Amino acid sequence: MQSLGLVKYIAPDKSHGFLLEIHPEDLSNPSRVIRNSKGNIKFSPSRSHESTVGDILRFDIVSGESGNRRAKKLTNNFYGFVAESASGLVIIFSEIGNIEDDRRGEGLSGGSLVELKFHLSSTGLNIKTRILRNEDIPLDSLLSLALLSFQNAASLPNAFLTFFDQFIQFRDENFHEKLIREWLGVPVSERISSISAILKNCQRESPAEIFLKKQVIQHVPEEIIPLYAECQIESDELETWLLEKPECLLDYPRHIFEKVLNRLYSSEHFEKIIVGILRILSEEDDRAQFLLKLLSKKWLDFSPEQWLKAFLDAGKSLPPNFLEKLWKQNEPTAEQLIAGIPTKVFALITDSIPETKVSRMLWDKKWQIDFERQPVCIFDLEVRRGKIEELAWRFQCEEEDFHGADNIFKKGLPRLLQLLHDQPSIIFAGHNIREFDLPILRQHIDIRENLVLLDTLEIAAV
């Protein structure tokens, strides 16, 4: 790449002159140092064009035997592309940087190639422009402008698309290869921003979109993931990456992290990907809660049997703290699902995997739910000195409790007898109920002989 210089001196006989080497950013706001410094690179003024003090030239530097530096291959021609020309403001991508000015809008239409000449005077930087035809610009300069249009695509995507259609699309393969190498040299984050903006603004299956997807986008996680998150590309590799290395998603901002997983919601590998990420997250990471909610949402579409299998599979890999949170998050729905699974089917599913803490916990829930669905009446009788002092029971979430002789004999015992009559399949449960409670009750009410009993004293003895 050629150097940039400001002409500081030209000998009266035009035999030689001196340049001060500068940087493009020096021209946007020339400092006093730039204006007052002397030239440090000798050059021979060109016979093809007359240079004056204040002109901006580009050149190659060569060093002589004595170490003195000289400028060769000088030119005062620079090239640019009119990216935008509206409302009196013109934006030009030039080889020395972007130019924004409201004084050159006349005669410069957007999408034009221009030749630029720069001169630094006491009042500022003066720029002369001349519109060019496509064939008037050197290929190296066209490549530079193609790179600039790509680097600026995040803010001016339509300017890039215009440049592509006019000056890139129909170039030969050799030009395209050089261009791709230039674009791939752009930092990844900047390149992704440009590609994303271009894809958002170009038509589907347009030449620009096809060129980017086939030639420019690198099929590696750091490029595919953010573009996939914004629904700008599809990827066959992404699921494989996340299954093998789920940590590759954790380096991205939260919005990209969430968008990728939301897009993968219908994938057959969705649960495995979520569990894989949870295994490497700390409990304090707030993304874990998002993942657990996403997993719970996915399971809402499952049948009871599918839900049970999914929860058991997750239990094989998830850390205990996450599994506990997952259960609490799903508990109301989970209990309904477990209740809907026949006990034999439940046993077949749980027996198909090695016994774990999770499977034991699910069995406890299943027995509890099934037990509560049975017509069990939990009964208790308090007797002191041969007299009934309290009569109480709980049946189907309703509790009855009677104290005092009048209340017990006039209300409690008749109501209990009616309950036993109305519920022929009732299970009468209590502690030592067979030997203690039942004989006393039968002294006062007529209890059928075939009443099903569940005596916890007998169970404890077993």
C-alpha positions in Angstrom: 0.0 0.0 0.0 1.3 3.4 -1.0 2.2 6.1 1.6 0.5 9.5 1.8 2.4 12.8 1.7 1.9 16.5 1.9 4.0 18.6 -0.5 5.9 21.0 1.7 8.5 22.4 -0.7 9.2 22.6 -4.4 12.5 24.0 -5.7 12.1 27.1 -8.0 13.7 25.1 -10.8 11.3 22.2 -10.2 14.3 19.9 -9.8 13.2 18.5 -6.5 10.9 18.9 -3.6 10.1 17.5 -0.1 7.1 15.7 1.2 5.9 15.3 4.8 4.6 11.8 5.4 1.1 11.9 6.9 -1.8 9.6 7.7 -5.4 9.8 6.3 -6.8 10.9 9.7 -4.4 14.0 9.6 -6.5 15.4 6.8 -9.8 15.5 8.6 -8.4 17.8 11.2 -4.9 19.1 10.3 -2.9 20.0 13.3 -0.5 22.8 13.7 2.3 20.3 13.7 1.3 19.1 10.2 1.1 22.6 8.9 4.4 23.8 10.4 6.5 20.7 9.9 9.1 20.5 7.2 9.2 17.8 4.6 11.3 14.7 5.3 11.1 12.8 2.1 12.7 14.0 -1.1 10.9 13.6 -4.5 11.2 14.7 -8.1 8.2 16.6 -9.3 6.3 14.8 -12.0 6.4 16.2 -15.6 2.9 14.8 -16.3 1.2 17.0 -13.7 2.4 20.1 -11.9 2.4 19.8 -8.1 2.2 22.7 -5.8 2.8 23.2 -2.1 -0.2 21.8 -0.2 -1.0 19.0 -2.6 -1.6 15.5 -1.3 0.3 12.8 -3.1 0.6 9.1 -2.7 3.9 7.4 -3.4 6.3 4.5 -2.7 9.2 5.0 -0.4 12.7 3.8 -1.3 15.8 4.1 0.8 19.2 5.1 -0.7 22.6 3.8 0.3 23.1 6.7 2.7 19.8 5.9 4.4 18.0 8.9 2.9 14.4 8.2 1.9 13.1 9.1 -1.5 9.6 9.0 -3.0 8.9 7.1 -6.2 5.8 6.5 -8.3 4.1 9.6 -7.2 0.5 10.5 -8.2 -2.0 13.1 -7.1 -4.9 11.0 -8.3 -7.2 9.3 -5.7 -10.4 7.4 -6.4 -13.7 7.3 -4.7 -17.3 6.0 -4.9 -20.2 8.3 -4.3 -22.1 6.3 -1.7 -24.9 8.8 -1.1 -25.9 12.1 -2.5 -29.2 13.4 -1.1 -30.4 16.7 0.5 -27.2 18.5 -0.5 -25.0 16.0 1.4 -22.6 13.8 -0.4 -20.8 10.8 1.1 -17.8 9.5 -0.8 -15.8 6.3 0.1 -12.3 7.4 -0.9 -8.9 5.7 -0.8 -7.9 8.0 2.1 -11.1 7.6 4.1 -14.8 8.6 4.0 -15.6 12.1 2.9 -18.8 13.9 4.0 -19.5 17.3 2.5 -22.4 19.5 1.6 -20.6 21.6 -1.0 -20.1 19.0 -3.8 -23.6 17.7 -4.1 -24.2 19.3 -7.5 -23.4 17.0 -10.4 -22.4 14.0 -8.2 -25.1 11.3 -8.2 -25.0 8.3 -5.9 -23.3 5.2 -7.4 -20.7 7.2 -9.4 -17.0 6.6 -9.5 -15.0 9.8 -9.1 -11.4 10.9 -9.4 -10.3 13.1 -6.4 -7.5 15.6 -6.0 -6.7 16.9 -2.5 -5.0 20.2 -1.5 -4.4 21.4 2.0 -4.6 25.2 2.2 -4.7 27.7 5.1 -8.5 27.5 5.1 -8.8 23.7 5.1 -8.8 20.7 2.8 -10.0 21.4 -0.7 -11.2 18.6 -2.9 -11.7 18.5 -6.7 -13.8 15.7 -8.1 -14.3 14.3 -11.6 -16.8 11.6 -12.6 -15.2 8.5 -14.1 -16.3 5.7 -16.3 -15.8 2.1 -14.9 -12.9 1.4 -17.1 -11.0 4.5 -16.1 -10.1 3.3 -12.6 -7.1 1.0 -11.9 -8.1 -2.5 -10.6 -6.1 -2.0 -7.4 -8.1 1.2 -6.7 -11.3 -0.6 -7.5 -10.4 -3.3 -5.0 -9.7 -0.7 -2.4 -13.1 0.9 -2.9 -14.8 -2.5 -2.9 -13.2 -3.1 0.5 -14.4 0.3 1.8 -17.9 -0.3 0.6 -18.0 -3.6 2.4 -16.5 -2.1 5.6 -19.2 0.6 5.6 -22.1 -1.7 4.7 -23.3 -1.8 8.4 -24.3 1.8 8.1 -24.8 2.2 4.3 -25.9 -1.3 3.0 -27.6 0.1 -0.1 -24.4 1.8 -1.1 -22.6 -1.6 -1.0 -25.4 -3.2 -3.0 -25.1 -0.5 -5.7 -21.3 -0.9 -5.8 -21.7 -4.7 -6.1 -24.2 -4.6 -8.9 -22.2 -2.1 -10.9 -18.5 -2.9 -10.2 -18.2 -6.4 -8.6 -20.8 -8.7 -10.0 -19.5 -9.1 -13.5 -15.8 -9.1 -12.8 -13.7 -12.1 -13.5 -12.8 -14.9 -11.0 -9.3 -13.5 -10.4 -10.8 -10.2 -9.3 -13.3 -12.0 -7.0 -10.6 -14.1 -5.4 -8.5 -11.0 -4.6 -11.6 -9.2 -3.3 -12.6 -12.2 -1.0 -9.1 -12.2 0.5 -9.5 -8.5 1.3 -12.9 -9.0 2.9 -11.8 -11.9 5.0 -9.1 -9.7 6.4 -11.7 -7.5 8.0 -12.1 -8.3 11.8 -14.8 -10.9 12.4 -17.2 -8.7 14.4 -17.0 -5.9 11.7 -17.4 -8.5 8.9 -20.5 -10.0 10.5 -22.1 -6.5 11.0 -21.5 -5.8 7.3 -22.8 -9.1 6.1 -25.8 -8.9 8.4 -26.8 -5.5 7.1 -26.3 -6.5 3.5 -28.5 -9.6 3.9 -31.2 -7.6 5.6 -31.4 -5.2 2.7 -30.8 -7.3 -0.4 -33.5 -9.4 -2.2 -33.6 -13.1 -1.6 -31.5 -15.1 -4.1 -30.0 -11.9 -5.5 -26.5 -12.0 -6.9 -25.2 -10.2 -3.8 -26.8 -12.7 -1.4 -25.6 -15.7 -3.4 -22.0 -14.3 -3.6 -21.8 -13.6 0.1 -23.3 -17.0 1.2 -21.1 -19.0 -1.2 -17.9 -17.0 -1.3 -17.6 -14.8 1.8 -19.3 -16.3 4.8 -17.0 -18.7 6.6 -18.7 -21.8 7.9 -17.3 -21.6 11.4 -19.3 -21.0 14.6 -18.1 -17.4 15.1 -19.7 -16.3 11.8 -22.6 -18.7 11.4 -24.1 -18.2 14.9 -24.9 -14.5 14.8 -26.2 -14.7 11.2 -28.3 -17.7 12.1 -29.7 -15.9 15.1 -31.0 -13.1 12.9 -32.7 -15.6 10.5 -30.4 -14.5 7.7 -28.9 -17.9 6.9 -29.7 -21.6 7.5 -27.0 -24.0 8.8 -26.7 -27.7 8.7 -23.6 -27.6 10.9 -25.0 -25.6 13.8 -26.7 -28.4 15.7 -23.7 -30.7 15.4 -21.4 -27.9 16.8 -23.8 -27.3 19.7 -24.1 -31.0 20.5 -20.3 -31.5 20.4 -19.2 -28.1 21.9 -22.2 -26.4 23.6 -19.8 -23.8 25.1 -19.3 -22.2 21.6 -22.7 -20.5 22.2 -21.8 -19.0 25.5 -19.4 -16.3 24.2 -22.2 -14.4 22.4 -24.5 -11.6 23.8 -27.7 -12.7 25.6 -29.9 -11.7 22.6 -28.0 -13.9 20.2 -27.9 -16.7 22.7 -31.6 -16.6 23.1 -32.5 -16.2 19.4 -30.4 -19.2 18.4 -32.1 -21.5 20.9 -35.5 -20.2 20.0 -34.8 -21.0 16.4 -33.7 -24.5 17.4 -36.9 -25.1 19.3 -38.4 -27.5 16.8 -35.1 -29.5 16.4 -35.1 -33.1 17.3 -31.9 -32.4 19.2 -33.3 -29.5 21.1 -33.4 -31.1 24.6 -29.9 -32.5 24.3 -28.5 -29.1 23.3 -30.3 -27.4 26.3 -29.1 -30.1 28.7 -25.6 -29.9 27.3 -25.4 -26.1 27.9 -26.9 -26.5 31.4 -24.2 -28.9 32.3 -21.5 -26.3 31.9 -23.4 -23.3 33.3 -23.0 -22.2 36.9 -26.1 -21.9 39.1 -25.6 -18.1 39.3 -25.7 -17.7 35.5 -29.1 -16.1 34.7 -29.1 -17.9 31.4 -29.8 -21.1 33.2 -33.3 -19.9 34.2 -34.0 -19.1 30.5 -32.9 -22.6 29.5 -35.0 -24.3 32.1 -38.1 -22.3 31.1 -37.5 -23.1 27.4 -37.2 -26.8 28.3 -40.4 -26.7 30.3 -42.2 -24.9 27.5 -41.1 -27.6 25.0 -42.3 -30.4 27.3 -45.8 -28.9 27.5 -46.4 -30.3 24.0 -45.6 -33.8 25.1 -47.9 -36.6 26.0 -47.6 -37.8 29.7 -45.4 -40.8 28.6 -43.2 -38.5 26.5 -42.8 -36.1 29.4 -41.8 -38.8 31.8 -39.2 -40.2 29.4 -37.8 -36.6 28.8 -37.6 -35.8 32.5 -35.8 -39.1 33.2 -33.4 -38.5 30.4 -32.6 -35.0 31.7 -32.1 -36.5 35.1 -29.2 -38.6 33.8 -27.2 -35.5 32.9 -28.4 -32.4 34.7 -26.7 -31.3 37.9 -29.0 -31.9 40.9 -29.7 -28.2 41.6 -30.9 -27.6 38.1 -33.0 -30.8 38.1 -34.7 -29.6 41.4 -35.4 -26.2 39.8 -36.8 -27.9 36.7 -39.1 -30.0 38.8 -40.4 -27.0 40.8 -41.0 -25.1 37.5 -43.0 -28.0 36.2 -44.6 -29.3 39.4 -48.3 -28.5 38.8 -48.2 -29.7 35.2 -45.9 -32.6 36.0 -48.2 -34.0 38.7 -51.2 -33.9 36.3 -49.1 -35.7 33.7 -47.9 -38.4 36.1 -51.5 -38.9 37.3 -52.5 -39.5 33.6 -50.0 -42.4 33.2 -51.4 -45.9 34.1 -49.3 -47.5 36.8 -48.2 -50.4 34.6 -47.0 -48.0 31.8 -45.3 -45.9 34.4 -43.5 -49.0 35.7 -42.4 -50.0 32.2 -40.9 -46.6 31.4 -39.1 -46.2 34.7 -37.8 -49.8 34.7 -36.2 -49.3 31.3 -33.5 -47.1 32.9 -31.2 -47.8 35.9 -32.7 -46.7 39.2 -31.7 -43.1 40.1 -32.7 -40.5 42.7 -34.9 -39.0 40.0 -36.7 -42.2 39.2 -37.3 -42.9 43.0 -38.6 -39.3 43.4 -41.0 -39.8 40.5 -42.2 -43.1 42.0 -42.9 -41.4 45.3 -44.9 -38.8 43.5 -46.8 -41.4 41.5 -47.7 -43.4 44.7 -48.8 -40.2 46.5 -51.0 -39.1 43.6 -52.5 -42.6 43.1 -53.1 -42.9 46.8 -54.9 -39.5 46.9 -57.1 -40.5 44.0 -58.3 -43.6 46.0 -61.5 -43.2 48.2 -59.5 -43.2 51.4 -61.0 -41.9 54.6 -58.4 -41.2 57.2 -60.1 -41.6 60.6 -59.2 -40.9 64.2 -61.0 -41.5 67.4 -60.1 -40.1 70.8 -61.4 -42.0 73.8 -60.9 -41.2 77.5 -62.3 -43.3 80.4 -64.4 -45.3 78.0 -66.1 -42.2 76.5 -65.6 -40.8 73.0 -64.3 -37.3 73.3 -63.4 -36.5 69.7 -64.4 -37.9 66.3 -62.5 -36.7 63.2 -61.8 -37.8 59.6 -60.5 -36.5 56.3 -62.0 -37.6 53.0 -61.3 -36.2 49.5 -59.7 -33.0 50.9 -62.7 -32.3 53.2 -62.2 -32.6 57.0 -64.8 -33.2 59.7 -64.1 -32.8 63.4 -66.6 -33.2 66.3 -66.1 -32.6 70.0 -68.5 -33.0 72.9 -71.1 -35.8 73.5 -74.1 -34.1 71.9 -72.1 -33.0 68.8 -70.5 -36.4 68.4 -73.6 -38.5 68.8 -76.2 -36.3 67.2 -74.1 -35.1 64.2 -70.8 -36.8 63.9 -71.7 -40.5 64.1 -74.8 -40.1 61.8 -72.7 -38.2 59.3 -70.0 -40.9 59.4 -72.5 -43.6 58.9 -74.0 -41.8 55.9 -70.5 -41.4 54.4 -69.8 -45.1 54.7 -73.2 -45.8 53.1 -72.7 -43.4 50.2 -69.2 -44.7 49.4 -69.4 -48.5 49.1 -65.7 -48.7 47.9 -64.3 -46.5 50.6 -61.0 -47.4 52.3 -61.2 -46.8 56.1 -57.7 -45.9 57.3 -56.2 -45.2 60.7 -53.7 -46.3 63.3 -54.8 -49.5 65.2 -58.2 -49.0 63.7 -59.0 -52.7 63.5 -58.5 -53.5 67.2 -59.4 -50.2 68.8 -61.5 -47.7 66.7 -63.8 -50.0 64.8 -65.1 -52.1 67.8 -66.0 -48.8 69.7 -67.8 -47.4 66.6 -69.8 -50.6 66.1 -71.2 -50.1 69.6 -72.9 -47.0 68.4 -73.5 -47.3 64.6 -74.1 -50.2 62.2 -70.9 -50.6 60.2 -70.8 -53.3 57.5 -68.6 -56.3 57.9 -66.9 -56.0 54.5 -65.6 -52.5 55.0 -62.0 -52.2 53.5 -59.5 -51.3 56.2 -56.0 -49.8 56.0 -54.4 -50.1 59.4 -51.1 -48.3 59.7 -50.2 -50.3 62.8 -50.3 -53.5 60.7 -48.3 -51.9 57.9 -45.6 -50.7 60.4 -45.3 -54.2 61.8 -44.6 -55.6 58.3 
